[in-house]
Amino acid sequence: MPDVRKIKPLLRLLYGKLGCRMKIALCNEMYEGASVEEAARRAGRYGYTGIEVAPFTLGSHPLEADASSLRAAVEAAGLAVVGLHWLLAKTEGLHGGHPDEGVRRRTLDYLAGLADLCCALGGNIMVFGSPAQRSTPKGETRADTVKRFTETLARLGEACTARGVFLCLEPLTPKETDVVNTAAEAVDIIEQIGNPHVRLHLDVKAMSSEEAPAAEIIRRNAKYLKHFHANDPNRLGPGMGDVDFAPIIAGIDAIGYDGWLSVEVFDFGPGPDEIARRSAEYLRKFA
């Protein structure tokens, strides 16, 4: 009789791949207080095959995390680590566009350490959202902040390239930051840097602040799209709000996107397992 403990992760992986055209992942921070390993085990029940990690969930010193043990535990649950997001959340004194060169240098050193962590976890995606750590500081101009932020991303891109990691710039709404609010602004920075390991990340909630429909934004920026977050402007998961994902999934399919579709939420009210279940069931309708 086969060892169920050994085949269960394989069945989960197979179920996840058959359940939807896309590789579906879940961002771990909504499992508040749970370890990455526990989040992976619970997400696996609903057919997810990837887990995306917010560094702050690893404790106050994420660079000291035991990456090899974390990776082994996640893989034992039948999932893979996609990469990292919320890179600078809950940090102090770090900012990608700060006028103080020392602050930018410390920020770059920390982010390079996260690139090492990402690689050690088996991931290859780093999503730069972190609105507070890129917004224009008081007394500074937006243009100067964007210039310094672009320089930081360029240097971080070099570190990511050396580690086989993709740095994905995420446009965010004007309510969150004044630096990089549209896919076009992100692509402008990506083209200035000119590094194939610096790519675009798109998020459904964030795209809702743009004038063009999400499917059109996806089509326009197909050349640079590397990663994608599925959610709703109401801060819940896909299918838990008013957004119809049919044209979004069709747009993703049309450009031949073969990356992850990560469920990221901000309102944990319904509970993590309920959000995970409903989001997966909704996305699976488009298989």
PLY file of the C-alpha trace (Angstrom):
ply
format ascii 1.0
element vertex 287
property float x
property float y
property float z
element edge 286
property int vertex1
property int vertex2
end_header
0.00 0.00 0.00
1.50 3.40 -0.94
2.60 5.78 1.81
-0.19 8.41 1.95
2.18 10.93 3.54
4.35 10.77 0.44
1.67 10.85 -2.25
-0.60 13.47 -0.65
1.63 16.42 -1.65
1.78 15.07 -5.19
-2.00 14.76 -5.34
-2.36 18.33 -4.13
0.07 19.54 -6.74
-1.76 17.62 -9.48
-5.14 18.85 -8.27
-3.94 22.44 -8.29
-2.60 22.17 -11.82
-5.71 20.49 -13.16
-8.06 22.80 -11.29
-7.16 25.98 -13.18
-5.18 27.01 -16.24
-3.03 29.24 -14.06
-0.63 28.33 -11.30
-2.52 29.55 -8.23
-0.73 30.78 -5.13
-1.76 32.40 -1.87
-0.08 35.23 0.03
0.66 33.97 3.53
0.07 37.08 5.67
-3.69 36.57 5.88
-2.97 33.50 8.05
-2.20 35.85 10.90
-0.04 34.33 13.61
0.46 31.10 11.67
3.84 29.95 10.44
4.59 29.82 6.73
4.52 26.05 7.00
1.04 26.06 8.55
-0.22 28.54 5.96
1.10 26.29 3.20
-0.58 23.20 4.68
-3.92 24.97 4.96
-3.69 26.54 1.51
-2.91 23.14 0.04
-6.32 21.87 1.14
-7.92 24.15 -1.45
-5.70 23.28 -4.39
-3.11 26.06 -4.17
0.32 25.01 -5.36
2.30 28.09 -4.34
2.76 30.30 -1.30
3.96 33.89 -1.49
5.73 35.14 1.63
5.68 38.55 3.31
9.06 38.84 5.09
7.57 40.40 8.22
5.69 37.15 8.88
9.07 35.50 9.49
9.67 37.60 12.59
11.48 40.83 13.39
14.66 39.62 11.66
13.54 37.84 8.46
17.06 37.71 7.04
17.93 35.33 9.87
15.15 32.87 9.01
16.08 29.22 8.47
15.30 29.24 4.75
16.23 25.63 4.07
13.88 24.31 6.77
11.08 26.62 5.61
11.49 25.52 2.03
11.51 21.84 2.98
8.35 22.23 5.05
6.49 24.08 2.29
7.51 21.51 -0.30
6.46 18.69 2.04
2.99 20.27 2.02
2.97 19.97 -1.78
3.55 23.67 -2.51
6.38 25.83 -3.77
7.52 29.21 -2.51
6.69 31.72 -5.26
8.75 34.53 -3.80
8.40 37.57 -1.56
6.15 40.64 -1.42
5.56 43.48 1.09
9.35 43.71 1.02
9.72 46.70 3.33
6.53 46.44 5.37
7.04 46.86 9.12
10.63 48.00 8.73
12.04 51.22 10.14
14.39 53.73 8.55
14.28 52.20 5.05
13.17 53.99 1.89
14.00 53.40 -1.77
13.85 57.05 -2.82
15.11 58.83 0.27
17.37 61.87 -0.20
19.85 60.49 2.36
22.30 58.23 0.56
22.92 56.28 3.76
19.23 55.42 4.04
19.17 54.26 0.45
22.30 52.19 0.94
20.85 50.45 4.02
17.64 49.86 2.11
19.51 48.33 -0.80
21.56 46.11 1.52
18.40 44.85 3.20
16.67 44.20 -0.12
19.73 42.35 -1.44
19.48 40.19 1.68
15.86 39.49 0.81
16.97 38.43 -2.67
19.26 35.88 -1.01
16.36 34.73 1.17
14.04 34.47 -1.82
16.54 32.33 -3.69
17.17 30.11 -0.67
13.43 29.55 -0.27
13.25 28.38 -3.87
11.37 31.44 -5.11
12.25 33.76 -7.98
9.82 36.68 -7.58
10.22 39.82 -5.45
7.28 42.24 -5.64
8.15 45.84 -4.77
4.96 47.40 -3.44
5.75 48.94 -0.04
4.08 52.33 -0.63
5.38 54.04 2.50
8.96 53.23 1.58
8.80 54.83 -1.86
6.45 57.81 -1.39
7.85 61.33 -1.67
9.37 62.39 1.69
8.29 65.68 3.22
10.14 68.60 1.68
11.20 66.63 -1.40
9.86 66.68 -4.94
8.17 63.71 -6.55
10.46 63.93 -9.60
13.62 63.69 -7.46
12.13 60.86 -5.41
11.24 58.89 -8.54
14.75 59.42 -9.89
16.36 58.11 -6.71
13.87 55.25 -6.49
14.70 54.25 -10.05
18.41 54.22 -9.22
17.76 51.99 -6.21
15.70 49.58 -8.31
18.44 49.46 -10.94
21.05 48.47 -8.37
18.69 45.98 -6.75
17.97 44.56 -10.18
21.65 43.76 -10.57
21.62 41.90 -7.25
18.49 40.01 -8.26
19.95 39.07 -11.64
22.96 37.50 -9.95
20.59 35.34 -7.89
18.16 34.41 -10.67
15.38 36.46 -9.06
12.96 38.81 -10.84
12.30 42.19 -9.25
8.70 43.10 -10.08
7.59 46.71 -9.72
3.99 47.11 -8.58
1.93 50.18 -9.51
-0.24 51.27 -6.58
-3.21 53.59 -6.24
-2.81 57.32 -5.51
-4.45 56.65 -2.13
-1.41 54.59 -1.16
1.52 56.44 -2.69
2.40 59.21 -5.15
5.24 57.23 -6.72
4.32 54.86 -9.59
0.52 54.81 -9.79
0.03 53.31 -13.25
1.37 50.44 -15.30
2.67 52.99 -17.80
4.72 54.72 -15.10
6.13 51.39 -13.97
7.04 50.41 -17.52
8.77 53.75 -18.03
11.05 52.95 -15.08
11.55 49.36 -16.27
12.59 50.60 -19.71
14.98 53.15 -18.20
16.67 50.39 -16.21
16.82 48.01 -19.16
17.42 44.89 -17.10
15.37 41.81 -18.10
15.20 40.84 -14.43
13.31 44.04 -13.58
9.75 43.41 -14.67
6.13 44.44 -14.07
3.71 43.22 -11.43
-0.02 43.87 -11.81
-2.66 43.78 -9.08
-6.41 43.84 -9.78
-7.23 46.12 -6.83
-4.55 48.59 -7.88
-5.56 48.48 -11.55
-9.06 49.54 -10.55
-7.75 53.10 -10.05
-6.70 53.35 -13.71
-9.03 54.54 -16.47
-8.46 51.58 -18.80
-10.05 48.18 -18.09
-7.76 45.65 -16.46
-7.73 43.42 -19.54
-6.53 46.34 -21.66
-3.76 47.18 -19.18
-2.66 43.55 -19.30
-2.61 43.56 -23.10
-0.68 46.82 -23.37
2.02 45.66 -21.00
2.29 42.00 -21.96
5.97 42.35 -22.83
6.89 43.18 -19.24
4.35 41.30 -17.11
5.99 38.76 -14.82
3.68 38.39 -11.82
0.01 38.95 -10.93
-2.12 39.42 -7.81
-5.79 38.43 -7.86
-8.06 40.38 -5.52
-10.93 42.87 -5.52
-11.09 46.63 -4.80
-13.12 45.71 -1.69
-9.83 44.24 -0.33
-11.10 40.66 -0.41
-10.30 37.79 -2.74
-11.33 37.23 -6.35
-15.03 36.45 -6.65
-15.75 38.10 -3.29
-16.57 41.50 -4.78
-17.93 43.16 -7.90
-15.01 42.51 -10.27
-15.75 40.04 -13.04
-12.56 38.07 -13.62
-13.72 36.53 -16.90
-12.20 39.27 -19.10
-9.14 39.45 -16.85
-8.42 35.74 -17.16
-9.14 35.94 -20.88
-6.66 38.81 -21.16
-4.01 36.87 -19.27
-4.56 33.83 -21.49
-4.45 35.95 -24.65
-0.93 37.21 -23.94
0.36 33.74 -23.10
1.10 34.57 -19.46
2.47 31.49 -17.74
3.33 32.90 -14.32
1.62 32.67 -10.96
-1.78 34.04 -10.06
-1.41 34.91 -6.38
-4.41 35.66 -4.21
-3.62 38.69 -2.04
-6.21 40.16 0.33
-6.21 42.99 2.85
-9.48 42.37 4.69
-9.10 39.17 6.70
-12.58 39.43 8.23
-14.17 36.29 6.72
-11.23 34.21 7.96
-8.25 32.89 6.00
-9.64 29.46 5.20
-12.94 30.88 3.97
-11.11 33.41 1.78
-8.75 30.76 0.46
-11.58 28.36 -0.33
-13.86 30.86 -2.03
-11.06 32.45 -4.04
-9.80 29.10 -5.33
-13.30 27.90 -6.21
-14.00 31.12 -8.11
-10.75 31.07 -10.08
-11.23 27.41 -10.89
-14.42 28.31 -12.77
-12.23 29.68 -15.54
-10.34 26.42 -16.05
0 1
1 2
2 3
3 4
4 5
5 6
6 7
7 8
8 9
9 10
10 11
11 12
12 13
13 14
14 15
15 16
16 17
17 18
18 19
19 20
20 21
21 22
22 23
23 24
24 25
25 26
26 27
27 28
28 29
29 30
30 31
31 32
32 33
33 34
34 35
35 36
36 37
37 38
38 39
39 40
40 41
41 42
42 43
43 44
44 45
45 46
46 47
47 48
48 49
49 50
50 51
51 52
52 53
53 54
54 55
55 56
56 57
57 58
58 59
59 60
60 61
61 62
62 63
63 64
64 65
65 66
66 67
67 68
68 69
69 70
70 71
71 72
72 73
73 74
74 75
75 76
76 77
77 78
78 79
79 80
80 81
81 82
82 83
83 84
84 85
85 86
86 87
87 88
88 89
89 90
90 91
91 92
92 93
93 94
94 95
95 96
96 97
97 98
98 99
99 100
100 101
101 102
102 103
103 104
104 105
105 106
106 107
107 108
108 109
109 110
110 111
111 112
112 113
113 114
114 115
115 116
116 117
117 118
118 119
119 120
120 121
121 122
122 123
123 124
124 125
125 126
126 127
127 128
128 129
129 130
130 131
131 132
132 133
133 134
134 135
135 136
136 137
137 138
138 139
139 140
140 141
141 142
142 143
143 144
144 145
145 146
146 147
147 148
148 149
149 150
150 151
151 152
152 153
153 154
154 155
155 156
156 157
157 158
158 159
159 160
160 161
161 162
162 163
163 164
164 165
165 166
166 167
167 168
168 169
169 170
170 171
171 172
172 173
173 174
174 175
175 176
176 177
177 178
178 179
179 180
180 181
181 182
182 183
183 184
184 185
185 186
186 187
187 188
188 189
189 190
190 191
191 192
192 193
193 194
194 195
195 196
196 197
197 198
198 199
199 200
200 201
201 202
202 203
203 204
204 205
205 206
206 207
207 208
208 209
209 210
210 211
211 212
212 213
213 214
214 215
215 216
216 217
217 218
218 219
219 220
220 221
221 222
222 223
223 224
224 225
225 226
226 227
227 228
228 229
229 230
230 231
231 232
232 233
233 234
234 235
235 236
236 237
237 238
238 239
239 240
240 241
241 242
242 243
243 244
244 245
245 246
246 247
247 248
248 249
249 250
250 251
251 252
252 253
253 254
254 255
255 256
256 257
257 258
258 259
259 260
260 261
261 262
262 263
263 264
264 265
265 266
266 267
267 268
268 269
269 270
270 271
271 272
272 273
273 274
274 275
275 276
276 277
277 278
278 279
279 280
280 281
281 282
282 283
283 284
284 285
285 286
